[in-house]
Amino acid sequence: MSLNTLKEMMMLKPCSSSSSSSQITQPQTNPSSFTTENPNRKPPKSSLCQQMLRLSQDYDFTKQKQQQPDVVVEECKEDDDQEEGFVEFSNVKNINIFKEDNDFGCGPYQPLILDNNVQVPASINCRLLEHQREGVKFLYNLYSKNLGGILGDDMGLGKTIQAIAFLSAVYGKDGDATSPKENEGVNKGPTLIICPSSVIQNWEDEFSKWSTFSVAIYHGVNRDTVFDKIGTHGTEILITSFDTYRINENIMSQMNWEIVIIDEAHRLKNEKSKLYEACLAIKTRKRYGLTGTVMQNKIMELFNLFDLVVPGGLGTREHFRDYYDEPLKHGQRSSAPERFVQVAAERKKHLVSVLHKFLLRRTKEETIGHLMMGKEDNVVFCAMSDVQKRVYKRMLQLPDVQCLINKELPCSCGSPLKQVECCNRTVPNGVIWPYLHKDNPDGCDSCPYCIVLPCLTKLQQISNHLELIKPNPRDDTDKQQKDMVFASAVFGTDIDLVGGYTQNESFMGLSDVQHCGKMRALENLMSSWILHGDKILLFSYSVRMLDILEKLLIRKGYSFSRLDGSTPTSLRQSYVDDFNTSPSKQVFLISTRAGGLGLNLVSANRVVIFDPNWNPSHDLQAQDRSFRFGQKRHVEVFRLLAAGSLEELVYSRQIYKQQLANIAVSGKLEKRYFEGVQDCKEFRGELFGISNLFRDLSDKLFTSEILHKEGTQHEHKSETQSLPDIGMCFLPSQARDSFSLESSDTETNKRSAPVNELGIVYAHRNEDIISHERGCDVTHDVSTSTQIHSSLPDIPRKKQSTVGEKGNNASLKAHKLKQYRCIASFMGMEVVEFSKWFLSASVAEREQVMRNYKRWKEKMPLHIIHEV
């Protein structure tokens, strides 16, 4: 490549013979000295020298120059004498002129060229990460083809910024308020952005930081005036909320929009909702969805979302259901025939290839994983207190629940009809049903299914805290009376033990963990974390539960902040900033519903989700409040579940939904745990159907038995485990030696779970269950039955033999426990004390212990080690 060609690519005007090198090296170079040699390429509106001044002062150009292609350096040397001015210019510090591909527009301090006369300005491009540049290119590629699509990056990867950079390129923005705007947005209509009301202000702020658009908010009392400016071309970007757009759809759908961007696009998963129908009426083909959870609950939600942004891109609804939805669900069934599995694999591969034309999906691990310390997602099964178990059992015996459980049985009146079709369609002697039908004693068209949701809500409240089912004095009199009758029925003889029917407002009463299993475990875990200087995010779906947890924090003396639905929007960011900057703030109480979006709490390294949600994306969003760009420590998440309760089914369904999403969206090979098939009455299995929801699981290790069972037709058969992961570390040595999930008697299905002093029955890492973290190569080796052994690989392990399996299992378990006790003794701790430390320690601390232990073993005589 000649020097003149290189200069053309750099768009520099050739230096005249009369100009001196001193003139060229001045940082105040006149922008007019740089002209366009290529008329097909649009130069940056800010001068190259202005861009140089933006760079850091400590940049070493000579080091950067060594990284450039040799041919470029040689050409510069050859023309050094006759082009002295250019060589002097190249020695100016703080700019990377050359790129390895020698293509102007590819460097971070140059415009990002998307097409002829279309570019992301240098002032924006220099602040984008590499994956964000790829996202901008993806959006513009769809735009140039007059197509819509989905930007499905993980939460925290900057989807908002990518959208603004894309719009800046389309509208010809520079990002510099002082630059001329005469050619910006020529012949372009306005852009509509639809988003949750909680992030409207965030969108406006980001536009003001990144570019020079004319932005208006169509929300609130003055929205009619704002909309009038669009018709006069006074506004380029209009931001509105989902509800506002739905209400004013008749007005807004009449406008010809250039681009429509839908933030949190998974809100449009239901094709029968009025919001979905309203968005279909938007007059543009260039619709772009931004979401970190492309699919939440069902594969058909995937079709609904793509049919909105790319109408007809996935065929008809019936075709998609028959060709993709049904084969993928049945192929994931635990006992699916081999031909079903093969068909599902073929359809999965085909679906992914089609989706990737309109979908760009990246994870944190793929993009900024090298900039973060990592995350551990622990699922901890906490034992309910004795009174909780008794109340839970009484709830299952109520006439309302029994009606639902027995609805498929033959009616006792001798009729050939089922109970739900005959005498037991209504429950006049129930506790919940009469209140719902107080104005209609004959019942409704949905009876008895109308009481399913209220019954499930009560079971979840009992699993979390018994105070939640007591009458609320702020409710109306009728509801208080109904809750009083319910509390009387389920508390029974334990009424005095729980403090009566009325809500306990005493400080000591609410902060007492005696009758709440999950609070008991939380109290012990937090005590250890606070001693290590950790900062904790504590999420709960219930505001009443937050009130109770707040009393616990006050009694323990922890400094905390709180954010829920009652927190004014104007104060939320100040609370976040105070928690991130104040060393004294130890805990942040957050409502899952209020804190799911827009919060950046990177100072916290422990995240506790007190109650699980049916929708797995809610829990994942809560985790990502801390695990995002800017986090400097290893993040550990603890999901607390009440063992033997409905929450185990909630979590199992989360796994089912996450695996389906990984299969349909990413084409991952997932283990087949469950026999149930969603929306299929013939294969309800262990997950689906009303009877499963109201099962009594208190005498089983339900989740562990499913996830570690033998004899099922999995892609990778898992071995049975004594106790998975961290749960075993907490058990007393006698329980660890004697307890096993194996059963020699196949008829013995009921086992009581041993409980350690922390109130934890067992636990595992969610990433070990959701196999997408490691692709297809996921197995559950017996040697990883405890977290200490899976995290500290230097401990010797024995391979399991296929002959004498039970004997080898016992020998292996004894060997592992011996090694575990040796490490605890080396640390000068008892086994249980070391288990507590291990759960609270970071990965780096664990690795340091193992390095010290290994060096100690090498130095000490063998007989000393045996004595230990």
Helices and strands as residue ranges (DSSP letters): H 3-10, H 21-24, G 31-33, H 48-54, H 61-65, H 70-78, H 84-90, E 112-115, E 118-120, H 122-125, H 130-144, E 149-151, H 159-170, E 191-195, G 197-199, H 200-210, E 215-218, H 223-231, E 237-241, H 242-247, H 249-252, E 259-263, G 265-268, H 274-280, E 287-290, H 299-309, H 317-320, I 321-325, H 326-331, H 338-355, E 359-360, H 364-367, G 369-371, E 375-383, H 386-396, H 399-405, G 419-421, H 433-436, G 449-451, H 452-464, G 466-469, H 477-491, G 492-494, H 507-511, H 517-531, E 536-540, H 543-556, E 560-563, H 569-581, E 587-591, E 606-609, H 616-623, E 635-643, H 646-661, I 662-666, G 681-683, H 690-693, H 702-707, H 726-729, H 733-738, E 760-765, H 766-769, G 771-774, G 782-784, H 787-791, H 805-826, H 831-840, H 843-859, H 862-867
